[in-house]
Amino acid sequence: MNYKVFFTKGDDGYVVAECPAIPGCISQGKTKQEAMKNIKEAIELCLECYKEDNEKIPEDTTEIAEVSVSV
């Protein structure tokens, strides 16, 4: 399965990774590569919990678009 992930720079300099298809599935790392590794593990753990609880595995219906605004 593939899930989209957002990366943002935290105030502490860490890279924050969030999977919007799985509510609350957030991780971080010192680098983007570390954050990617950590969010992959977090997603896998979340999906394991869904399976254990016999809940439907969330599908990723996330659509990403860039919006230009003037300030």
N, C-alpha and C positions, 0 to 999 in steps of 0.2 A: 504494500500500500504506500501511496505517496501523500504527504501532507505539506501544505504551504506553511512557511515559517517567516515571521517578521523579525528583523534584527534592528535594534536601536542602541544607541550609546547611552549608558547610564550615567548619572551624575558622578559616580565614583570611578568612572573610566572603564568599567566592565561593559561587555557587550551583552545585552539582554535579548533573549530569544523567546518568542511566543508563538504558539500554535493556535490560531483562532478557531479552528474546527473542534478543538477539545478545550472546553472552558477550564481555566485555571492551570493549563499546562504551560508553565513558564520555567525557564532556566537561564543560566548566564555563564560567562567565561571570560577569562582575561583577554582572549583573542576571539575573532569570529570563528576560527577553526575549533577552538575549545568549546565555544557556545554551541556550535553545530553538533559536536559530539555529545554534549550534555543534553541538548533538547531532543536528540534522537533517542537517548536513553529514557528521558522523561516521557516521551510519546509511547515508547514500548511499555513502560511501567503502567501508564494510564490505560492503555489498551488491554493489558493483562487484567487490570481491575475491572474493566467493563466485562471481560469474558467471565471472570470469577463471579461477578454479580449477575450474570446472565442478562446483561443489558446490551442493547443494540450498539454496535461499533459505529461511532460517528463517521459520516462521509465528509470529505473535504469539498464543500461547495463554495469555498472562498474565491472571490474574484477580486483581483487587485487592479486598481487604476490610479493613475497619477492625475491630479487636478491642479491646474495653474490658477493662482489668484493674484490680484494686484493689491499692493499695500499702500 
